[in-house]
Amino acid sequence: MSILNLISDAHAMGTPPQGGAQGDPIMSLIASLLPLFLIIVVFYFLLIRPQQKRAKEHRQMLENLKKGDKVITVGGIYGVVESVTPNTVVLKIADNVKVKFSKQSVAALRPPTDED
């Protein structure tokens, strides 16, 4: 007996087709797209929405920078804000040492408990 005969016999033993109607094609389409839709919703709430919230908080922090704020840069440099312009910030990182940074390079405000 060949493999083709076994496959054909197995196919013939399957369940017979249901009635003549195929069912509603719209419901079939909705049922097949529902898992994809659910995955998109989960990704939105677990990944996209929290990232947008963090970006908004960072943007507000940069807008509210003022002289005297203690900050940490993206590179890990601790400093005190000396001056702020729309695109740059000058940080005092040691006595008589001031460095100009892009405003976007400020990562966070230092907590008040941080020691100098």
C-alpha positions in Angstrom: 0.0 0.0 0.0 1.4 3.4 -0.9 1.5 6.6 1.1 -0.9 8.2 -1.3 -3.5 5.5 -0.6 -3.1 6.0 3.1 -3.6 9.7 2.9 -6.6 9.4 0.7 -8.1 6.8 3.0 -7.6 9.0 6.0 -9.2 11.9 4.2 -12.1 9.8 3.3 -12.6 8.8 6.9 -12.8 12.5 8.1 -16.1 14.1 9.2 -18.6 14.8 6.5 -19.2 18.4 5.5 -21.9 20.3 7.4 -25.1 21.1 5.5 -24.9 23.2 2.4 -24.4 26.6 3.9 -20.9 27.9 4.8 -22.0 30.3 7.5 -21.8 34.1 7.7 -18.6 35.3 6.0 -18.6 38.5 8.1 -18.7 36.6 11.4 -15.9 34.4 10.1 -13.8 37.4 9.3 -14.5 39.0 12.7 -13.6 35.7 14.5 -10.3 35.4 12.6 -9.3 39.1 13.2 -10.3 39.2 16.9 -7.0 37.7 18.2 -5.0 40.2 16.2 -7.1 43.0 17.6 -6.7 41.8 21.2 -2.9 41.6 20.7 -2.8 45.2 19.5 -4.9 46.4 22.5 -2.5 44.6 24.9 0.6 46.1 23.2 -1.0 49.5 23.5 -1.7 49.3 27.2 1.6 47.5 28.1 4.1 49.2 25.9 3.0 52.3 24.0 0.9 54.1 26.6 3.5 53.9 29.4 6.2 55.1 27.0 4.1 58.1 25.9 3.5 58.9 29.6 7.2 58.8 30.4 8.0 61.0 27.4 5.4 63.6 28.4 6.8 63.7 32.0 10.4 64.1 30.7 9.3 66.9 28.3 7.5 68.7 31.2 10.6 68.3 33.4 12.8 69.9 30.7 10.3 72.8 30.2 10.4 73.5 34.0 14.2 73.5 34.4 15.5 76.6 36.2 18.7 77.9 37.7 19.8 76.0 40.8 18.1 72.7 39.9 20.3 69.6 40.6 20.2 67.3 37.6 21.8 64.1 36.2 22.6 64.0 32.5 22.1 61.0 30.2 25.9 60.4 30.4 25.7 60.2 34.2 27.2 63.6 35.0 25.8 65.3 38.1 25.5 69.0 38.0 23.7 72.2 39.0 21.8 74.3 36.4 23.5 77.6 35.9 21.5 78.9 32.9 18.8 77.6 30.6 18.0 78.5 26.9 15.4 76.9 24.7 17.8 74.3 23.4 20.7 74.2 25.8 21.5 74.1 29.5 24.8 75.1 31.2 25.7 72.9 34.2 28.2 73.6 36.9 29.8 70.2 37.6 32.7 71.4 39.8 34.2 74.6 41.2 35.0 76.9 38.2 33.8 74.1 35.7 30.8 74.8 33.6 29.7 72.7 30.7 27.1 73.4 28.0 24.7 70.5 27.2 21.8 70.0 24.9 18.6 70.3 26.9 17.6 66.8 25.8 20.7 65.3 27.5 19.3 66.1 30.9 17.9 62.7 32.1 16.4 63.6 35.5 16.3 65.9 38.4 18.3 64.7 41.3 16.3 63.7 44.4 16.8 66.2 47.3 18.4 63.5 49.4 21.3 63.0 46.9 24.6 64.3 48.4 26.9 66.4 46.3 
